[in-house]
Amino acid sequence: MAEENKKKKVDLKKPKGGYYWIYIVIALLFLGLNIFGGGSWSQPAKTTQSQFEDFLKSGDVEKVDVINKKIAKVYLTDAAKAKEIHSKKDETPSFLAPGPNDPDYQFEFGDLQNFENSFQTIKQENNLSTKMEWHTDSNVWSDILMGILPFVIIIGIWIFIMRRMSSGAGGGAGGQLFNIGKSKAKLFDEKTDIKTSFKDVAGLEGAKEEIQEIVDFLKNPEKYTSLGGKIPKGALLVGAPGTGKTLLAKAVAGEAKVPFFSLSGSDFVEMFVGVGASRVRDLFKQAKDKSPAIIFIDEIDAIGRARGKNNFSGGNDERENTLNQLLTEMDGFGTNTNVIVLAATNRADVLDKALMRAGRFDRQIYVDLPDVRERKEIFEVHLRPIKKDEGLDIDFLAKQTPGFSGADIANVCNEAALIAARNGKKSVGKQDFLDAVDRIVGGLEKKNKIMTVAEKRAIAFHEAGHATVSWMLEHAAPLVKVTIVPRGQSLGAAWYLPEERLIIHPEQMLDEMCAALGGRAAEKVIFNRISTGALSDLEKVTKQARAMVTIYGLNDKIGNITYYDSSGQSEYNFNKPYSEKTAELIDQEISALIESQYQRAVKLLEDNKDKLTELANVLLEKEVIFKDNLQKIFGERPFEIPEEVPRVATT
């Protein structure tokens, strides 16, 4: 029965008579117009104007009919029809041959006035009685057809467009016009499209736990609804770029075993007004039809930015219309049930408050940068396809990459494999990974960069100044490697061993500022002049000092006040959140902080000028020095700092 029903449905879709009857009607229409419009099956013989003039001079022409001022129909006399010269026209097929009352010849002339003058001249010269008559042929049916044809074409095009829009056709390029309001979401099939599972997501234990619970909501809703609970409407994944937000969503698509719609926030944006809201409606309609279902919107800040009071783009802002429709679909009248919305962004501070409230994005899942343990798990995932040396210490690699995201670690593994292949190795070793970290953080080595001896010496003392100051300060991160080989846009680089701190005290920030100013201080102490090589150091120090004064409230004169706005609305304000007097005080305190740490660095280097010079000479000789070289010159650090991993500072 099912097969018979399918056949019936297929047969119903096909037109009963096909489309051939349309061509038959058109052919019959033209045939009727030809017959009823005064046409005839017979066709006169063709001739030319010069031959006609010869016939006229010979007296063979009885009458000439001029039709519509451009066609001449020639009627011969009875005597002329018997002549041999006119017998050739009788070779025409019988059903096309002219009848007794039809013209014998027909030709088309050019200018009517010239034709009449030539006819009258020949007639007078040969004393002929040939008549010339003028007629106008009109085809009523043809005129009617030409009058209504434009309207028929317009109506036909309109019907075609309406059918295309109603049928939802448009898989090809031509159909995109009719699908402008349709959702661009891709529906993933868990059996064929998605191969990612939670096993492929290393680290992120807290985020995975919450995401797995959402998947469980859809698989076993009775477990929660039986106790009176409601399935959450949405979950927002927030975190720095490359931390694995989209990867988590892919894992959800592979684990949920329900329809999964994936699209980007920019897919709602179009040049036509109202398209974004239409696509939101269509997206949720599709998800509701296939519920339970999951919708994933990547980079939702493209449409979810906070709506400002001063709307400079006008009242009909397309982005705001799209956001309003999204708010309505997520929690409003006629809310879609069993449809969960996942979204990802690294700019949660700019999202609209209405989007973040309970009942829409019920959960905000923070995906932080991985710690040492999580980085080890991420390395284990990305090292699976790589041919690595036996006994490669993954713990060491995790310690070498502080502050790296999951995407950065994947890049390190890939870059290490490329470096090993470039050097002709059969497997990827420890040194390849270290070179990959240097390559990613510091940039490509430029050993052929041309530098004068004086420039190279200045760079060596600059980097040695950083190393000396950081080695002697308790809270500064000690250096493990210093190089004066240019990398990227920097002329030298220094790798630190920072602690992964959750909170930072003022003493730690001041020590870091002093270490950053050690390079310029070394130039002042040794050469008694400074250079532009400290630009990146000054930028870092200025940001730290401004943060201490205006954000963290770590300045005595400014007090426990912060001018930081976590909502992101302050960037649209034209006025500062403090007075001009306070602004002047802030500038003075920032300058005083930086200057005090600079003088502190100068004092440290003056007290250890001989050791600074010795370290710079070793650096000039070897171009790259390590922790061992510093220990030989300065001895062991008097401060016990946990062994951590290097961070690079460039000059």
LINNOR-V642855 format. One record per run of one state. SS is the DSSP state (A for helix, B for strand, O for the rest). FROM is the first residue (numbers start at 1). TO is the last residue. If there is no record, write none. Layout:
SS,FROM,TO
SS,FROM,TO
This chain:
O,1,1
A,2,13
O,14,19
A,20,36
O,37,44
B,45,46
O,47,48
A,49,57
O,58,60
B,61,67
O,68,70
B,71,76
O,77,77
A,78,81
O,82,83
A,84,91
O,92,104
B,105,108
O,109,111
A,112,125
O,126,130
B,131,135
O,136,139
A,140,167
O,168,173
A,174,179
O,180,185
B,186,188
O,189,197
A,198,200
O,201,204
A,205,219
O,220,221
A,222,225
O,226,233
B,234,239
O,240,244
A,245,256
O,257,258
B,259,264
A,265,268
O,269,274
A,275,289
O,290,292
B,293,298
O,299,300
A,301,304
B,305,305
O,306,317
A,318,330
O,331,338
B,339,345
O,346,347
A,348,350
B,351,351
O,352,352
A,353,356
O,357,362
B,363,367
O,368,371
A,372,382
O,383,387
B,388,388
O,389,393
A,394,399
O,400,405
A,406,422
O,423,427
B,428,428
O,429,429
A,430,442
O,443,444
B,445,445
O,446,452
A,453,472
O,473,478
B,479,483
O,484,486
B,487,487
O,488,489
B,490,490
O,491,492
B,493,498
O,499,505
A,506,516
O,517,517
A,518,527
O,528,531
A,532,551
O,552,568
A,569,572
O,573,579
A,580,607
O,608,608
A,609,622
O,623,623
B,624,626
A,627,634
O,635,644
B,645,650
O,651,651
